[in-house]
Structures are given as C-alpha cells and as structure tokens.
Amino acid sequence: MSDFRYQTVVFFDLDATLIRGPFESAVFPVVFAELARKTGLDTAEIRRQVIQENLDRQRDPDCTAIRAMDWDDIFQTVSGRLGVQLEAQAMEIAHRHAGPPDAAVLEGAEQALRQLASPQRALVVATKGLKKYQLPVLDALGLTPLFTDILTPDVNGALKNDLAFYGQWPASARLKISVGDHTEDDVIAPRRFGFKVIWKVNTPDAGLQRLDPFDRPAHLSDSKGKTIRPDAVIFSMRELPEVVRRLERR
C-alpha cells in the first residue's frame, strides 16, 4: 500500500508560464517614472538599479526570502539610496491592475489546468513572487480555484532554489513535476531535487517545434553554453497535458 496522497504533484511557475502579471505593464512604469522624474536619471538606469537590488538580495544568504522578493521594500531601498522619497506603492498598484488588460492568462494555460485536474494529481502554484502580489492576480483572473495549493516565499520562508520552499509537497506524491520558464528556478534547481522538469520556452523555434517535446532538450543550450537537460520542452501550454500524461506512463 502506497503512503502517497497523490500519484503526481505538478508545480507551476506563474509569470511567463501561466500568466502575464501587472508588474511590467503597470507597476514598474509608474515606479520608474516617478524615480526618474525625482532623480534626473533615465528609466533604464532606474530599472537596472532596482533589478540589481533584487538579485543581490536573492544571492545574500543573510537576506530572508520574503525581503528578497518584497518589491515595495526594494523600491524604498533604491529610492533612499538615490536620496528621494517614493510615493508609489507596488502592492497598491498591483492590486488595482490585477485583472485585464494589465494581467492576463496566457494562451492555453487555463485549458491545460482544467485538462490536468484529477483526484490523482495536485496542481500547485510555485512562484517566487510574494503572496500579497500574486494572489490578487490569480483571484482576478479566476485561476485560484484550479489549484490545490499556492506556494510563495512567504509560505515556507524560502526561495524556489531551496527544497524547503516546497514544504511537505515533495513527500505527498510519487511523481514530482516542475513546469516553468526560468532556467535556475524551474529547471536546474528542480532537477537537483529529483523532480521531473518541463521547461516552457517562450521564444518560438520552428525547427525545434517540429520535434517531439521529449527530443527537444538535446538541441537546447543556455547562454553560457551549458546544455540544459529538462525532461521535456514545450512552447505552448497546450502541449502540457499530454507531456504530463506521458511522464506518468513512464
């Protein structure tokens, strides 16, 4: 008798995998424009400093996972460093723009989730964004009821490159599958944890699209020239249900 609660748990990244969130279209433009106006720097330089602060926090072992991904705190830190006071608030903007047109479900994503729904499968959000930013978007887009659970850095106090991020979920199913577009968070780290990996590539490649999803990994390399070895590569969420079923049959 198996002690597993599910046959399969599928962990889903959100941004650029299932959804387009409001940060690029609504939050960043407002914040960057205000900081540019008050400092005289161009928005490209403001963006560079903000992204660098976020990356530095993620790499700092003394920085908590929550603080690493708290965009309001990141914006305040950068504005303080630049000697200005920022009035815009990321959480307020994100909530106000949580639905269309500034946020949207990507093509085929909702259909894939509904096709995968089964008592034998747990569908779990695994996003590096904090719940205060992500949950309102999932609610506004009508996706929240489709998931068994929602994992964010503020749930288990860890980032996605740490097994602790996933809590007890890896022990709940025989087969663990990661689905996402980020090389480190959704491919390299999950492979290290023993998960099967389905890498969503958002840049169309006509040559690779003609190949079977399980044959595509052998033909992909990342920018550093190291061969990436997910178990399968998809270019559309429409491909996902059958790829998951094939992994289960294996």
C-alpha positions as protocol buffer text, in pm:
chain_id: "A"
residue {
  index: 1
  type: MET
  ca { x: 0 y: 0 z: 0 }
}
residue {
  index: 2
  type: SER
  ca { x: 141 y: 340 z: -103 }
}
residue {
  index: 3
  type: ASP
  ca { x: 162 y: 621 z: 153 }
}
residue {
  index: 4
  type: PHE
  ca { x: 149 y: 883 z: -121 }
}
residue {
  index: 5
  type: ARG
  ca { x: -158 y: 1105 z: -117 }
}
residue {
  index: 6
  type: TYR
  ca { x: -133 y: 1174 z: -492 }
}
residue {
  index: 7
  type: GLN
  ca { x: 13 y: 998 z: -790 }
}
residue {
  index: 8
  type: THR
  ca { x: 152 y: 1327 z: -925 }
}
residue {
  index: 9
  type: VAL
  ca { x: 215 y: 1679 z: -800 }
}
residue {
  index: 10
  type: VAL
  ca { x: 274 y: 1940 z: -1069 }
}
residue {
  index: 11
  type: PHE
  ca { x: 444 y: 2263 z: -959 }
}
residue {
  index: 12
  type: PHE
  ca { x: 360 y: 2562 z: -1178 }
}
residue {
  index: 13
  type: ASP
  ca { x: 558 y: 2880 z: -1215 }
}
residue {
  index: 14
  type: LEU
  ca { x: 331 y: 3179 z: -1281 }
}
residue {
  index: 15
  type: ASP
  ca { x: 480 y: 3473 z: -1469 }
}
residue {
  index: 16
  type: ALA
  ca { x: 564 y: 3393 z: -1834 }
}
residue {
  index: 17
  type: THR
  ca { x: 443 y: 3036 z: -1774 }
}
residue {
  index: 18
  type: LEU
  ca { x: 72 y: 3064 z: -1693 }
}
residue {
  index: 19
  type: ILE
  ca { x: 12 y: 3438 z: -1672 }
}
residue {
  index: 20
  type: ARG
  ca { x: 133 y: 3782 z: -1765 }
}
residue {
  index: 21
  type: GLY
  ca { x: 135 y: 3978 z: -1442 }
}
residue {
  index: 22
  type: PRO
  ca { x: 90 y: 4353 z: -1387 }
}
residue {
  index: 23
  type: PHE
  ca { x: 447 y: 4442 z: -1287 }
}
residue {
  index: 24
  type: GLU
  ca { x: 589 y: 4502 z: -1635 }
}
residue {
  index: 25
  type: SER
  ca { x: 282 y: 4679 z: -1768 }
}
residue {
  index: 26
  type: ALA
  ca { x: 168 y: 4875 z: -1461 }
}
residue {
  index: 27
  type: VAL
  ca { x: 393 y: 4864 z: -1152 }
}
residue {
  index: 28
  type: PHE
  ca { x: 738 y: 4916 z: -1298 }
}
residue {
  index: 29
  type: PRO
  ca { x: 636 y: 5200 z: -1535 }
}
residue {
  index: 30
  type: VAL
  ca { x: 477 y: 5402 z: -1254 }
}
residue {
  index: 31
  type: VAL
  ca { x: 762 y: 5349 z: -1006 }
}
residue {
  index: 32
  type: PHE
  ca { x: 1041 y: 5401 z: -1257 }
}
residue {
  index: 33
  type: ALA
  ca { x: 879 y: 5717 z: -1397 }
}
residue {
  index: 34
  type: GLU
  ca { x: 846 y: 5872 z: -1051 }
}
residue {
  index: 35
  type: LEU
  ca { x: 1206 y: 5791 z: -957 }
}
residue {
  index: 36
  type: ALA
  ca { x: 1335 y: 5916 z: -1291 }
}
residue {
  index: 37
  type: ARG
  ca { x: 1144 y: 6242 z: -1251 }
}
residue {
  index: 38
  type: LYS
  ca { x: 1276 y: 6299 z: -899 }
}
residue {
  index: 39
  type: THR
  ca { x: 1638 y: 6197 z: -963 }
}
residue {
  index: 40
  type: GLY
  ca { x: 1701 y: 6305 z: -1322 }
}
residue {
  index: 41
  type: LEU
  ca { x: 1818 y: 5954 z: -1412 }
}
residue {
  index: 42
  type: ASP
  ca { x: 1665 y: 5778 z: -1709 }
}
residue {
  index: 43
  type: THR
  ca { x: 1423 y: 5492 z: -1652 }
}
residue {
  index: 44
  type: ALA
  ca { x: 1671 y: 5236 z: -1790 }
}
residue {
  index: 45
  type: GLU
  ca { x: 1919 y: 5322 z: -1515 }
}
residue {
  index: 46
  type: ILE
  ca { x: 1645 y: 5314 z: -1252 }
}
residue {
  index: 47
  type: ARG
  ca { x: 1539 y: 4971 z: -1374 }
}
residue {
  index: 48
  type: ARG
  ca { x: 1900 y: 4848 z: -1367 }
}
residue {
  index: 49
  type: GLN
  ca { x: 1942 y: 4954 z: -1004 }
}
residue {
  index: 50
  type: VAL
  ca { x: 1610 y: 4801 z: -897 }
}
residue {
  index: 51
  type: ILE
  ca { x: 1676 y: 4466 z: -1067 }
}
residue {
  index: 52
  type: GLN
  ca { x: 2030 y: 4458 z: -927 }
}
residue {
  index: 53
  type: GLU
  ca { x: 1898 y: 4515 z: -575 }
}
residue {
  index: 54
  type: ASN
  ca { x: 1657 y: 4226 z: -619 }
}
residue {
  index: 55
  type: LEU
  ca { x: 1932 y: 3995 z: -750 }
}
residue {
  index: 56
  type: ASP
  ca { x: 2173 y: 4096 z: -473 }
}
residue {
  index: 57
  type: ARG
  ca { x: 1911 y: 4011 z: -211 }
}
residue {
  index: 58
  type: GLN
  ca { x: 1844 y: 3671 z: -365 }
}
residue {
  index: 59
  type: ARG
  ca { x: 2216 y: 3592 z: -356 }
}
residue {
  index: 60
  type: ASP
  ca { x: 2267 y: 3717 z: 0 }
}
residue {
  index: 61
  type: PRO
  ca { x: 2244 y: 3422 z: 243 }
}
residue {
  index: 62
  type: ASP
  ca { x: 2165 y: 3664 z: 526 }
}
residue {
  index: 63
  type: CYS
  ca { x: 1866 y: 3814 z: 345 }
}
residue {
  index: 64
  type: THR
  ca { x: 1533 y: 3647 z: 414 }
}
residue {
  index: 65
  type: ALA
  ca { x: 1334 y: 3507 z: 124 }
}
residue {
  index: 66
  type: ILE
  ca { x: 1048 y: 3746 z: 199 }
}
residue {
  index: 67
  type: ARG
  ca { x: 1269 y: 4056 z: 199 }
}
residue {
  index: 68
  type: ALA
  ca { x: 1444 y: 3937 z: -118 }
}
residue {
  index: 69
  type: MET
  ca { x: 1115 y: 3945 z: -311 }
}
residue {
  index: 70
  type: ASP
  ca { x: 941 y: 4239 z: -140 }
}
residue {
  index: 71
  type: TRP
  ca { x: 923 y: 4490 z: -424 }
}
residue {
  index: 72
  type: ASP
  ca { x: 791 y: 4770 z: -205 }
}
residue {
  index: 73
  type: ASP
  ca { x: 1095 y: 4734 z: 22 }
}
residue {
  index: 74
  type: ILE
  ca { x: 1326 y: 4708 z: -281 }
}
residue {
  index: 75
  type: PHE
  ca { x: 1182 y: 5027 z: -431 }
}
residue {
  index: 76
  type: GLN
  ca { x: 1214 y: 5211 z: -99 }
}
residue {
  index: 77
  type: THR
  ca { x: 1575 y: 5096 z: -59 }
}
residue {
  index: 78
  type: VAL
  ca { x: 1671 y: 5217 z: -407 }
}
residue {
  index: 79
  type: SER
  ca { x: 1487 y: 5549 z: -367 }
}
residue {
  index: 80
  type: GLY
  ca { x: 1657 y: 5607 z: -32 }
}
residue {
  index: 81
  type: ARG
  ca { x: 1994 y: 5532 z: -187 }
}
residue {
  index: 82
  type: LEU
  ca { x: 1916 y: 5791 z: -456 }
}
residue {
  index: 83
  type: GLY
  ca { x: 1815 y: 6046 z: -194 }
}
residue {
  index: 84
  type: VAL
  ca { x: 1448 y: 6078 z: -284 }
}
residue {
  index: 85
  type: GLN
  ca { x: 1118 y: 5972 z: -132 }
}
residue {
  index: 86
  type: LEU
  ca { x: 899 y: 5736 z: -334 }
}
residue {
  index: 87
  type: GLU
  ca { x: 524 y: 5777 z: -308 }
}
residue {
  index: 88
  type: ALA
  ca { x: 411 y: 5496 z: -540 }
}
residue {
  index: 89
  type: GLN
  ca { x: 332 y: 5166 z: -369 }
}
residue {
  index: 90
  type: ALA
  ca { x: 383 y: 4843 z: -561 }
}
residue {
  index: 91
  type: MET
  ca { x: 120 y: 4642 z: -376 }
}
residue {
  index: 92
  type: GLU
  ca { x: -148 y: 4905 z: -427 }
}
residue {
  index: 93
  type: ILE
  ca { x: -70 y: 4934 z: -800 }
}
residue {
  index: 94
  type: ALA
  ca { x: -55 y: 4556 z: -844 }
}
residue {
  index: 95
  type: HIS
  ca { x: -393 y: 4512 z: -675 }
}
residue {
  index: 96
  type: ARG
  ca { x: -551 y: 4788 z: -881 }
}
residue {
  index: 97
  type: HIS
  ca { x: -423 y: 4632 z: -1206 }
}
residue {
  index: 98
  type: ALA
  ca { x: -464 y: 4265 z: -1111 }
}
residue {
  index: 99
  type: GLY
  ca { x: -700 y: 4186 z: -1396 }
}
residue {
  index: 100
  type: PRO
  ca { x: -709 y: 4254 z: -1771 }
}
residue {
  index: 101
  type: PRO
  ca { x: -568 y: 4435 z: -1958 }
}
residue {
  index: 102
  type: ASP
  ca { x: -260 y: 4466 z: -1734 }
}
residue {
  index: 103
  type: ALA
  ca { x: -270 y: 4100 z: -1631 }
}
residue {
  index: 104
  type: ALA
  ca { x: -381 y: 3807 z: -1843 }
}
residue {
  index: 105
  type: VAL
  ca { x: -389 y: 3429 z: -1860 }
}
residue {
  index: 106
  type: LEU
  ca { x: -151 y: 3308 z: -2130 }
}
residue {
  index: 107
  type: GLU
  ca { x: -289 y: 3119 z: -2427 }
}
residue {
  index: 108
  type: GLY
  ca { x: -383 y: 2761 z: -2346 }
}
residue {
  index: 109
  type: ALA
  ca { x: -297 y: 2788 z: -1976 }
}
residue {
  index: 110
  type: GLU
  ca { x: -645 y: 2767 z: -1826 }
}
residue {
  index: 111
  type: GLN
  ca { x: -744 y: 2486 z: -2061 }
}
residue {
  index: 112
  type: ALA
  ca { x: -430 y: 2292 z: -1966 }
}
residue {
  index: 113
  type: LEU
  ca { x: -506 y: 2328 z: -1595 }
}
residue {
  index: 114
  type: ARG
  ca { x: -862 y: 2206 z: -1645 }
}
residue {
  index: 115
  type: GLN
  ca { x: -747 y: 1910 z: -1853 }
}
residue {
  index: 116
  type: LEU
  ca { x: -497 y: 1811 z: -1583 }
}
residue {
  index: 117
  type: ALA
  ca { x: -749 y: 1833 z: -1300 }
}
residue {
  index: 118
  type: SER
  ca { x: -779 y: 1491 z: -1137 }
}
residue {
  index: 119
  type: PRO
  ca { x: -812 y: 1342 z: -788 }
}
residue {
  index: 120
  type: GLN
  ca { x: -477 y: 1172 z: -851 }
}
residue {
  index: 121
  type: ARG
  ca { x: -296 y: 1498 z: -928 }
}
residue {
  index: 122
  type: ALA
  ca { x: -217 y: 1801 z: -715 }
}
residue {
  index: 123
  type: LEU
  ca { x: -172 y: 2124 z: -913 }
}
residue {
  index: 124
  type: VAL
  ca { x: 40 y: 2359 z: -704 }
}
residue {
  index: 125
  type: VAL
  ca { x: 147 y: 2716 z: -776 }
}
residue {
  index: 126
  type: ALA
  ca { x: 520 y: 2757 z: -717 }
}
residue {
  index: 127
  type: THR
  ca { x: 601 y: 3125 z: -764 }
}
residue {
  index: 128
  type: LYS
  ca { x: 887 y: 3339 z: -641 }
}
residue {
  index: 129
  type: GLY
  ca { x: 651 y: 3636 z: -607 }
}
residue {
  index: 130
  type: LEU
  ca { x: 512 y: 3709 z: -262 }
}
residue {
  index: 131
  type: LYS
  ca { x: 151 y: 3610 z: -197 }
}
residue {
  index: 132
  type: LYS
  ca { x: 45 y: 3973 z: -143 }
}
residue {
  index: 133
  type: TYR
  ca { x: 138 y: 4046 z: -505 }
}
residue {
  index: 134
  type: GLN
  ca { x: 37 y: 3718 z: -671 }
}
residue {
  index: 135
  type: LEU
  ca { x: -286 y: 3606 z: -506 }
}
residue {
  index: 136
  type: PRO
  ca { x: -490 y: 3910 z: -613 }
}
residue {
  index: 137
  type: VAL
  ca { x: -386 y: 3843 z: -973 }
}
residue {
  index: 138
  type: LEU
  ca { x: -484 y: 3475 z: -954 }
}
residue {
  index: 139
  type: ASP
  ca { x: -816 y: 3578 z: -799 }
}
residue {
  index: 140
  type: ALA
  ca { x: -883 y: 3845 z: -1062 }
}
residue {
  index: 141
  type: LEU
  ca { x: -801 y: 3605 z: -1346 }
}
residue {
  index: 142
  type: GLY
  ca { x: -1021 y: 3330 z: -1199 }
}
residue {
  index: 143
  type: LEU
  ca { x: -738 y: 3078 z: -1164 }
}
residue {
  index: 144
  type: THR
  ca { x: -724 y: 3034 z: -784 }
}
residue {
  index: 145
  type: PRO
  ca { x: -989 y: 2756 z: -766 }
}
residue {
  index: 146
  type: LEU
  ca { x: -793 y: 2547 z: -1017 }
}
residue {
  index: 147
  type: PHE
  ca { x: -502 y: 2491 z: -777 }
}
residue {
  index: 148
  type: THR
  ca { x: -460 y: 2255 z: -485 }
}
residue {
  index: 149
  type: ASP
  ca { x: -216 y: 2490 z: -309 }
}
residue {
  index: 150
  type: ILE
  ca { x: -19 y: 2811 z: -361 }
}
residue {
  index: 151
  type: LEU
  ca { x: 348 y: 2825 z: -264 }
}
residue {
  index: 152
  type: THR
  ca { x: 528 y: 3158 z: -233 }
}
residue {
  index: 153
  type: PRO
  ca { x: 846 y: 3262 z: -44 }
}
residue {
  index: 154
  type: ASP
  ca { x: 634 y: 3379 z: 250 }
}
residue {
  index: 155
  type: VAL
  ca { x: 473 y: 3035 z: 296 }
}
residue {
  index: 156
  type: ASN
  ca { x: 781 y: 2831 z: 391 }
}
residue {
  index: 157
  type: GLY
  ca { x: 1037 y: 3110 z: 421 }
}
residue {
  index: 158
  type: ALA
  ca { x: 1248 y: 3003 z: 124 }
}
residue {
  index: 159
  type: LEU
  ca { x: 1314 y: 3080 z: -242 }
}
residue {
  index: 160
  type: LYS
  ca { x: 1249 y: 2831 z: -520 }
}
residue {
  index: 161
  type: ASN
  ca { x: 1613 y: 2720 z: -540 }
}
residue {
  index: 162
  type: ASP
  ca { x: 1576 y: 2578 z: -187 }
}
residue {
  index: 163
  type: LEU
  ca { x: 1394 y: 2248 z: -133 }
}
residue {
  index: 164
  type: ALA
  ca { x: 1237 y: 2400 z: 180 }
}
residue {
  index: 165
  type: PHE
  ca { x: 1027 y: 2621 z: -49 }
}
residue {
  index: 166
  type: TYR
  ca { x: 817 y: 2316 z: -141 }
}
residue {
  index: 167
  type: GLY
  ca { x: 739 y: 2219 z: 219 }
}
residue {
  index: 168
  type: GLN
  ca { x: 575 y: 1876 z: 251 }
}
residue {
  index: 169
  type: TRP
  ca { x: 459 y: 1856 z: -110 }
}
residue {
  index: 170
  type: PRO
  ca { x: 751 y: 1650 z: -247 }
}
residue {
  index: 171
  type: ALA
  ca { x: 664 y: 1377 z: 3 }
}
residue {
  index: 172
  type: SER
  ca { x: 298 y: 1374 z: -98 }
}
residue {
  index: 173
  type: ALA
  ca { x: 329 y: 1222 z: -446 }
}
residue {
  index: 174
  type: ARG
  ca { x: 523 y: 955 z: -626 }
}
residue {
  index: 175
  type: LEU
  ca { x: 592 y: 1180 z: -927 }
}
residue {
  index: 176
  type: LYS
  ca { x: 703 y: 1544 z: -887 }
}
residue {
  index: 177
  type: ILE
  ca { x: 696 y: 1766 z: -1197 }
}
residue {
  index: 178
  type: SER
  ca { x: 817 y: 2125 z: -1230 }
}
residue {
  index: 179
  type: VAL
  ca { x: 674 y: 2343 z: -1508 }
}
residue {
  index: 180
  type: GLY
  ca { x: 826 y: 2685 z: -1573 }
}
residue {
  index: 181
  type: ASP
  ca { x: 1036 y: 2914 z: -1789 }
}
residue {
  index: 182
  type: HIS
  ca { x: 1322 y: 3017 z: -1556 }
}
residue {
  index: 183
  type: THR
  ca { x: 1646 y: 2825 z: -1609 }
}
residue {
  index: 184
  type: GLU
  ca { x: 1767 y: 2824 z: -1247 }
}
residue {
  index: 185
  type: ASP
  ca { x: 1438 y: 2815 z: -1058 }
}
residue {
  index: 186
  type: ASP
  ca { x: 1236 y: 2587 z: -1287 }
}
residue {
  index: 187
  type: VAL
  ca { x: 1499 y: 2362 z: -1445 }
}
residue {
  index: 188
  type: ILE
  ca { x: 1831 y: 2340 z: -1260 }
}
residue {
  index: 189
  type: ALA
  ca { x: 1702 y: 2350 z: -901 }
}
residue {
  index: 190
  type: PRO
  ca { x: 1409 y: 2109 z: -955 }
}
residue {
  index: 191
  type: ARG
  ca { x: 1640 y: 1859 z: -1127 }
}
residue {
  index: 192
  type: ARG
  ca { x: 1866 y: 1882 z: -822 }
}
residue {
  index: 193
  type: PHE
  ca { x: 1565 y: 1797 z: -604 }
}
residue {
  index: 194
  type: GLY
  ca { x: 1482 y: 1489 z: -812 }
}
residue {
  index: 195
  type: PHE
  ca { x: 1179 y: 1639 z: -987 }
}
residue {
  index: 196
  type: LYS
  ca { x: 1090 y: 1578 z: -1349 }
}
residue {
  index: 197
  type: VAL
  ca { x: 1120 y: 1904 z: -1542 }
}
residue {
  index: 198
  type: ILE
  ca { x: 911 y: 2050 z: -1823 }
}
residue {
  index: 199
  type: TRP
  ca { x: 1074 y: 2369 z: -1946 }
}
residue {
  index: 200
  type: LYS
  ca { x: 847 y: 2624 z: -2114 }
}
residue {
  index: 201
  type: VAL
  ca { x: 1040 y: 2817 z: -2378 }
}
residue {
  index: 202
  type: ASN
  ca { x: 871 y: 3140 z: -2478 }
}
residue {
  index: 203
  type: THR
  ca { x: 1080 y: 3205 z: -2789 }
}
residue {
  index: 204
  type: PRO
  ca { x: 936 y: 3021 z: -3091 }
}
residue {
  index: 205
  type: ASP
  ca { x: 1179 y: 2798 z: -3279 }
}
residue {
  index: 206
  type: ALA
  ca { x: 1031 y: 2642 z: -3592 }
}
residue {
  index: 207
  type: GLY
  ca { x: 1298 y: 2374 z: -3609 }
}
residue {
  index: 208
  type: LEU
  ca { x: 1250 y: 2260 z: -3251 }
}
residue {
  index: 209
  type: GLN
  ca { x: 873 y: 2286 z: -3267 }
}
residue {
  index: 210
  type: ARG
  ca { x: 872 y: 2007 z: -3523 }
}
residue {
  index: 211
  type: LEU
  ca { x: 1042 y: 1776 z: -3272 }
}
residue {
  index: 212
  type: ASP
  ca { x: 876 y: 1569 z: -3001 }
}
residue {
  index: 213
  type: PRO
  ca { x: 881 y: 1759 z: -2666 }
}
residue {
  index: 214
  type: PHE
  ca { x: 1099 y: 1485 z: -2517 }
}
residue {
  index: 215
  type: ASP
  ca { x: 1351 y: 1514 z: -2803 }
}
residue {
  index: 216
  type: ARG
  ca { x: 1386 y: 1893 z: -2785 }
}
residue {
  index: 217
  type: PRO
  ca { x: 1614 y: 1915 z: -2474 }
}
residue {
  index: 218
  type: ALA
  ca { x: 1908 y: 1762 z: -2660 }
}
residue {
  index: 219
  type: HIS
  ca { x: 1901 y: 2056 z: -2900 }
}
residue {
  index: 220
  type: LEU
  ca { x: 1892 y: 2339 z: -2643 }
}
residue {
  index: 221
  type: SER
  ca { x: 2175 y: 2527 z: -2478 }
}
residue {
  index: 222
  type: ASP
  ca { x: 2164 y: 2821 z: -2242 }
}
residue {
  index: 223
  type: SER
  ca { x: 2354 y: 3146 z: -2285 }
}
residue {
  index: 224
  type: LYS
  ca { x: 2656 y: 3007 z: -2103 }
}
residue {
  index: 225
  type: GLY
  ca { x: 2686 y: 2719 z: -2345 }
}
residue {
  index: 226
  type: LYS
  ca { x: 2597 y: 2454 z: -2090 }
}
residue {
  index: 227
  type: THR
  ca { x: 2346 y: 2203 z: -2218 }
}
residue {
  index: 228
  type: ILE
  ca { x: 2017 y: 2229 z: -2034 }
}
residue {
  index: 229
  type: ARG
  ca { x: 1860 y: 1893 z: -1965 }
}
residue {
  index: 230
  type: PRO
  ca { x: 1496 y: 1919 z: -1873 }
}
residue {
  index: 231
  type: ASP
  ca { x: 1291 y: 1608 z: -1939 }
}
residue {
  index: 232
  type: ALA
  ca { x: 1079 y: 1785 z: -2199 }
}
residue {
  index: 233
  type: VAL
  ca { x: 1046 y: 2125 z: -2363 }
}
residue {
  index: 234
  type: ILE
  ca { x: 715 y: 2287 z: -2454 }
}
residue {
  index: 235
  type: PHE
  ca { x: 646 y: 2605 z: -2649 }
}
residue {
  index: 236
  type: SER
  ca { x: 278 y: 2625 z: -2556 }
}
residue {
  index: 237
  type: MET
  ca { x: 74 y: 2525 z: -2255 }
}
residue {
  index: 238
  type: ARG
  ca { x: -147 y: 2336 z: -2498 }
}
residue {
  index: 239
  type: GLU
  ca { x: 130 y: 2075 z: -2515 }
}
residue {
  index: 240
  type: LEU
  ca { x: 147 y: 2028 z: -2139 }
}
residue {
  index: 241
  type: PRO
  ca { x: -135 y: 1781 z: -2056 }
}
residue {
  index: 242
  type: GLU
  ca { x: -9 y: 1512 z: -2291 }
}
residue {
  index: 243
  type: VAL
  ca { x: 353 y: 1560 z: -2176 }
}
residue {
  index: 244
  type: VAL
  ca { x: 244 y: 1515 z: -1812 }
}
residue {
  index: 245
  type: ARG
  ca { x: 48 y: 1202 z: -1902 }
}
residue {
  index: 246
  type: ARG
  ca { x: 350 y: 1057 z: -2083 }
}
residue {
  index: 247
  type: LEU
  ca { x: 569 y: 1120 z: -1778 }
}
residue {
  index: 248
  type: GLU
  ca { x: 309 y: 941 z: -1566 }
}
residue {
  index: 249
  type: ARG
  ca { x: 301 y: 643 z: -1801 }
}
residue {
  index: 250
  type: ARG
  ca { x: 677 y: 614 z: -1775 }
}
